[in-house]
């Protein structure tokens, strides 16, 4: 009988198949995967060697006990999680097993956006001024301090959910409830739930990076496309394997200083930075792989596999980070036009899609009731398309074609 000698990696939850299957597929080529999940896996079974059903994947200490039982039977080499709501819980599992990333306070400083601001401020990392508030009156006073326009941001969410720009006190008073009351499944909650922040001008980018021994190595840069103003909905991203920011000394210094300030020593991070007229300004740091298919774009454009890189770092192994390609990729997300729209049917006209389209995926099932932002937010997306080419313009044209050939029927 052949013995499988691949390292054993515990993965906490998996996320939606449309957005995360590529990660499991890659990791399974070099690692045995044991899932911690709340229900028996379905599509994931193709990629895993085992799983344990737990009551709650946000309960770190309880999962740590389960992982210790698993480790008593066979060595566990690493713990990995890319779900924002569960990265803190996963760090308790790593801590119990004595593995990289096993520092809950390190992860908490990323998960709690106010703690992020405090840590960065202590080291003088450039960022917008930020004040935590609990009421609209506190928010109004805070906005007077940071100035208008100001940004309202939920303290414990990610993916730009609930982030909104306000131009004056009237807009702030009208929109504060949207930010303070926005919740997501298993999201973090705080008694002081909202940040009022100074507005930083310029485009926003994201950086996916591996961190080992405190040294940050950026893998690829995502250029955000925002929509539905004044809400900061992420409606698309572009990744260029040759993005000049990867070699920009000031940008790399800010990235390294950010992680140093947070005490982030080992893991995979997704950092968002505004390229303001006053230089880079750190917006937030997520202690996980990026969402929105950004790591997939990194894989397509550079050949560096972010799933395998994250797994290697989680196991304390050197990741493979040498780029093999120099391409440009883009993703665009599609929405319905009106709130509470019921989808009757949805499909892309595959024959009409240009060769540059790598994938075009409906994510809303017939019968689904969806809304565009702000009501729909992330869950309002009905489909997405990914393009790969040698230039951003060619990607953009291909995504335009995909949008034109998305056929949606709705019920009256």
ZAMARGU-4260 file (C-alpha; in steps of 0.2 Angstrom, whole numbers, plus 5000, padded with zeros to 4 digits):
<rodrens>
0) 5000/5000/5000 | 5007/5017/4995 | 5008/5029/5010 | 5003/5047/5006 | 5018/5058/5013
5) 5011/5075/5008 | 5010/5087/5023 | 4993/5088/5032 | 4985/5105/5031 | 4969/5109/5041
10) 4958/5121/5032 | 4944/5131/5041 | 4929/5132/5030 | 4930/5135/5012 | 4918/5148/5006
15) 4908/5149/4990 | 4913/5136/4976 | 4912/5150/4963 | 4925/5160/4971 | 4936/5148/4981
20) 4937/5131/4972 | 4953/5135/4963 | 4962/5137/4979 | 4957/5120/4985 | 4961/5112/4968
25) 4979/5119/4969 | 4983/5115/4987 | 4977/5097/4985 | 4991/5094/4972 | 5004/5095/4986
30) 4995/5094/5003 | 4983/5083/5011 | 4968/5093/5017 | 4957/5091/5032 | 4942/5102/5033
35) 4934/5110/5049 | 4917/5113/5043 | 4899/5114/5050 | 4892/5102/5038 | 4898/5087/5028
40) 4907/5094/5012 | 4899/5092/4995 | 4910/5099/4980 | 4925/5100/4992 | 4926/5081/4993
45) 4936/5079/4977 | 4950/5089/4985 | 4951/5083/5003 | 4957/5068/5013 | 4946/5071/5028
50) 4935/5082/5038 | 4928/5086/5055 | 4910/5093/5057 | 4910/5106/5071 | 4896/5116/5079
55) 4904/5133/5075 | 4919/5138/5064 | 4920/5155/5073 | 4924/5146/5089 | 4943/5145/5090
60) 4945/5137/5106 | 4933/5123/5102 | 4941/5120/5085 | 4958/5120/5093 | 4952/5105/5104
65) 4946/5096/5089 | 4963/5099/5080 | 4973/5093/5095 | 4963/5077/5094 | 4968/5076/5075
70) 4986/5080/5079 | 4986/5065/5092 | 4983/5053/5078 | 4994/5061/5064 | 5005/5076/5063
75) 4997/5092/5057 | 5009/5103/5047 | 4999/5119/5045 | 4982/5128/5047 | 4975/5139/5034
80) 4959/5150/5032 | 4954/5163/5019 | 4937/5167/5027 | 4937/5185/5035 | 4925/5180/5048
85) 4935/5165/5053 | 4953/5170/5052 | 4954/5174/5071 | 4946/5158/5076 | 4959/5149/5064
90) 4973/5157/5073 | 4968/5149/5090 | 4970/5132/5081 | 4987/5137/5075 | 4992/5143/5092
95) 4986/5126/5100 | 4996/5116/5088 | 5012/5128/5089 | 5011/5132/5070 | 5015/5148/5060
100) 5001/5161/5062 | 4997/5155/5079 | 4995/5172/5087 | 4977/5178/5089 | 4982/5196/5094
105) 4992/5197/5078 | 4976/5193/5068 | 4965/5203/5079 | 4975/5219/5075 | 4970/5216/5057
110) 4952/5210/5060 | 4948/5225/5071 | 4950/5240/5060 | 4952/5252/5075 | 4966/5241/5082
115) 4974/5242/5065 | 4974/5261/5065 | 4981/5262/5083 | 4995/5250/5079 | 5000/5260/5063
120) 4999/5276/5071 | 5011/5271/5085 | 5024/5268/5071 | 5020/5283/5061 | 5014/5273/5046
125) 5005/5284/5033 | 4986/5282/5034 | 4970/5292/5035 | 4966/5300/5052 | 4952/5289/5060
130) 4941/5290/5075 | 4930/5276/5082 | 4912/5281/5086 | 4896/5273/5093 | 4882/5286/5089
135) 4878/5298/5075 | 4882/5313/5087 | 4899/5306/5090 | 4901/5303/5071 | 4897/5321/5068
140) 4909/5328/5080 | 4923/5316/5073 | 4919/5322/5056 | 4922/5340/5061 | 4939/5334/5067
145) 4945/5324/5052 | 4936/5336/5039 | 4924/5333/5025 | 4923/5324/5014 | 4924/5310/5027
150) 4922/5291/5026 | 4911/5280/5037 | 4917/5262/5039 | 4911/5247/5048 | 4925/5242/5061
155) 4924/5224/5058 | 4919/5220/5040 | 4930/5218/5025 | 4928/5219/5006 | 4923/5238/5007
160) 4906/5232/5014 | 4897/5247/5021 | 4911/5259/5017 | 4903/5276/5011 | 4909/5293/5008
165) 4900/5308/5015 | 4901/5326/5009 | 4893/5335/5024 | 4885/5333/5040 | 4868/5331/5032
170) 4874/5316/5022 | 4883/5309/5037 | 4867/5309/5048 | 4857/5301/5034 | 4869/5287/5031
175) 4876/5283/5048 | 4863/5270/5051 | 4867/5260/5035 | 4885/5259/5041 | 4882/5255/5060
180) 4868/5243/5057 | 4875/5233/5042 | 4879/5215/5047 | 4885/5200/5038 | 4884/5181/5043
185) 4896/5178/5057 | 4903/5196/5056 | 4912/5204/5071 | 4902/5216/5082 | 4908/5230/5093
190) 4900/5242/5105 | 4909/5256/5096 | 4906/5249/5078 | 4910/5263/5066 | 4926/5272/5061
195) 4925/5290/5054 | 4940/5293/5043 | 4949/5306/5034 | 4946/5304/5015 | 4961/5300/5005
200) 4960/5304/4987 | 4968/5294/4972 | 4965/5276/4966 | 4965/5262/4978 | 4975/5246/4976
205) 4977/5230/4985 | 4993/5219/4988 | 4993/5201/4991 | 5009/5196/5000 | 5017/5182/5010
210) 5025/5186/5026 | 5038/5174/5034 | 5048/5179/5049 | 5041/5197/5048 | 5048/5199/5030
215) 5035/5204/5018 | 5036/5198/5000 | 5022/5206/4988 | 5016/5194/4975 | 5004/5205/4964
220) 4995/5221/4965 | 4976/5223/4961 | 4969/5239/4954 | 4951/5241/4961 | 4937/5247/4951
225) 4924/5255/4962 | 4905/5258/4958 | 4889/5264/4965 | 4895/5280/4973 | 4895/5286/4986
230) 4895/5267/4992 | 4912/5259/4988 | 4907/5244/4980 | 4921/5234/4972 | 4914/5230/4955
235) 4930/5224/4947 | 4949/5222/4948 | 4964/5222/4936 | 4981/5213/4940 | 4996/5217/4929
240) 5011/5205/4932 | 5023/5220/4928 | 5014/5233/4939 | 5027/5246/4944 | 5022/5247/4962
245) 5030/5230/4965 | 5047/5238/4962 | 5043/5255/4970 | 5054/5258/4985 | 5042/5269/4995
250) 5027/5258/4991 | 5037/5243/4997 | 5043/5252/5013 | 5025/5257/5018 | 5020/5239/5015
255) 5034/5232/5026 | 5032/5245/5039 | 5013/5241/5040 | 5016/5223/5044 | 5030/5228/5056
260) 5018/5239/5066 | 5005/5226/5067 | 5017/5213/5073 | 5012/5202/5058 | 5026/5189/5057
265) 5019/5174/5047 | 5005/5171/5035 | 4996/5178/5020 | 4989/5196/5019 | 4979/5207/5008
270) 4983/5225/5011 | 4973/5240/5003 | 4982/5256/5000 | 4976/5273/4993 | 4989/5281/4981
275) 4984/5298/4987 | 4991/5315/4981 | 5002/5315/4998 | 5009/5297/4995 | 5003/5280/4999
280) 4990/5279/5013 | 4986/5262/5021 | 4967/5259/5021 | 4966/5241/5029 | 4975/5225/5031
285) 4966/5208/5030 | 4976/5193/5037 | 4971/5181/5023 | 4971/5179/5004 | 4962/5192/4994
290) 4944/5189/4989 | 4935/5194/4973 | 4945/5182/4962 | 4960/5193/4965 | 4972/5178/4969
295) 4965/5169/4954 | 4970/5184/4943 | 4988/5183/4951 | 4989/5165/4947 | 4984/5168/4929
300) 4995/5183/4926 | 5011/5178/4935 | 5010/5159/4937 | 5014/5161/4955 | 5001/5150/4964
305) 4994/5160/4979 | 4985/5145/4986 | 5001/5135/4987 | 5011/5150/4993 | 4998/5152/5008
310) 4999/5134/5012 | 5018/5134/5012 | 5019/5148/5024 | 5006/5141/5035 | 5017/5125/5036
315) 5033/5135/5039 | 5040/5130/5022 | 5048/5141/5008 | 5035/5146/4995 | 5038/5145/4977
320) 5037/5164/4971 | 5046/5165/4955 | 5035/5173/4941 | 5033/5163/4925 | 5022/5175/4915
325) 5019/5193/4912 | 5001/5195/4908 | 4986/5206/4913 | 4970/5200/4920 | 4954/5207/4925
330) 4937/5202/4933 | 4921/5211/4933 | 4905/5208/4943 | 4887/5210/4937 | 4872/5215/4946
335) 4853/5218/4942 | 4846/5235/4940 | 4833/5236/4954 | 4830/5230/4971 | 4822/5214/4975
340) 4823/5207/4958 | 4819/5188/4955 | 4830/5179/4943 | 4820/5168/4931 | 4835/5162/4921
345) 4853/5168/4918 | 4867/5162/4906 | 4881/5169/4896 | 4881/5167/4877 | 4896/5156/4877
350) 4898/5156/4858 | 4899/5175/4858 | 4912/5177/4871 | 4930/5183/4864 | 4945/5171/4867
355) 4952/5183/4880 | 4938/5177/4892 | 4945/5164/4904 | 4929/5161/4913 | 4911/5168/4913
360) 4901/5162/4928 | 4883/5165/4933 | 4882/5164/4953 | 4864/5168/4955 | 4852/5153/4953
365) 4835/5154/4946 | 4823/5159/4959 | 4835/5170/4968 | 4830/5187/4974 | 4844/5200/4972
370) 4847/5218/4973 | 4861/5230/4968 | 4871/5240/4980 | 4869/5247/4993 | 4855/5234/4998
375) 4863/5220/4988 | 4882/5223/4992 | 4893/5208/4989 | 4878/5196/4989 | 4869/5206/4975
380) 4881/5200/4962 | 4873/5189/4949 | 4888/5184/4938 | 4906/5188/4935 | 4918/5186/4921
385) 4937/5185/4920 | 4948/5190/4906 | 4967/5187/4902 | 4977/5196/4889 | 4993/5206/4886
390) 4985/5223/4890 | 4972/5230/4901 | 4963/5238/4886 | 4961/5220/4879 | 4955/5214/4895
395) 4943/5228/4897 | 4936/5225/4879 | 4933/5207/4883 | 4924/5210/4899 | 4913/5223/4890
400) 4909/5209/4877 | 4905/5197/4892 | 4893/5210/4899 | 4885/5212/4883 | 4882/5193/4881
405) 4875/5190/4899 | 4857/5185/4896 | 4846/5188/4911 | 4827/5185/4912 | 4818/5192/4927
410) 4801/5189/4934 | 4789/5204/4934
</rodrens>
